[in-house]
Amino acid sequence: MQKGVLIEESLVEMINEKCLKEMAPYPREIVSILFPDAKGDDFFTANLCNRFSKPDFSVWRGTKSKNVSVKSGKSDSMGFENIKSFILYLRMKGVSEETQKTLLYYHYGDGTMTGTGAKRLSYEQISALLLPRIQKANQELNSPEMINCALDRFVFRGSYGRVISADFVLFGGSKFGTLYSQEQIREAATRKRYFYSRAIHFGPILVQPFLRDVEGVSDNPYKRGKIQAKWHYMQSDLDEVSERTRNHSA
């Protein structure tokens, strides 16, 4: 079983079917942040979420719930998706046809929007060739509206339609960690703009091919049709927002 799943199961076990005052300090701290008005005698339940949702577990007080996504490793990856479904999502969100085409040319790097070109370019080559188009696309994709769309897709909700949304992200494990609210994450992301990057950005969220396979020798060619979203230094960006909030409140 994966380490992340074990951590999520442990957190659920520490919270499930307990009053707040019965919990150990760490789960009590988590629940107190999720439910700021919680009292010692309040009774809580918890459960794991299904694998298609971005949240990993939910905490309930009666009929009210809060959903938590857990980031327990060092990876800065926010998720993977088929490039075609991602383009459809952007189209539904009103992204221009020109920017959609730029994303496809950048993704495949072979002069086509379908990945059928004979010659594949490296990142360095394709980013230099398409630089004016990439930076024009970034002017559109780095708006607050599009950054929030990317957050919904890669951090809070995912790509599976009718699924629950994460209210908080927990950086840590089964013994210690830090919770950040959806509001804090949106604030941190929309403060970062990458208009002049050589890569495709939605604020701090970098969207890149999962596999370029320039030489065409991969044993997993299907990965070339997928995008990978990354947020480098995500927790540092969130800590910066938290620090600003504390200083403002002081």
JOHU-V867331 format. One line per field, one symbol per residue. phi: phi as a letter, one per 20 degrees, with the letter a starting at -180 (. if undefined). burial: I if it has 16 or more other C-alpha atoms within 10 Angstrom, else O. A space follows every 50 residues. Layout:
BEGIN
phi: ???
burial: ???
END
This chain:
BEGIN
phi: .fggffffffffffdflcfgfeefgffffgffffcgefdgefdccbbfef feeffdbcddcmeeccdcdddddefefdqcafgfffffffffenfffffg fggffffemcncdcmdffddefggfffffdggfffffffefefgffffff fgfddednddnfcfdfebddeqcedbrcecfgffffffffedccfdfece cdmfeedbffbelgemdffcffffeddcdccfmgffffffffffffffef
burial: OOOIOOIIIOIIIIIIOIIIOIIOOIIIIIIOOIIOOIOOOOIIIIIIIO OOIIIIIIIIIOOOIIIIIIIIOOOOIIIIIIIOOIIOIIOOOOIOOOII IIIIIIIIIIIIIOIOOOOIIOIOOIIOOIIOIIIIIIIIIIIIOIIIII IIIIIIIIIOOOIIIIIIIIIIIIOOIOIIIIOIIIIIIIOIIIIIOIII IIIIIIIIIIIIIIOOOOOOOOIIIIIIIIIOOIIOIIIOIIOOOOOOOO
END
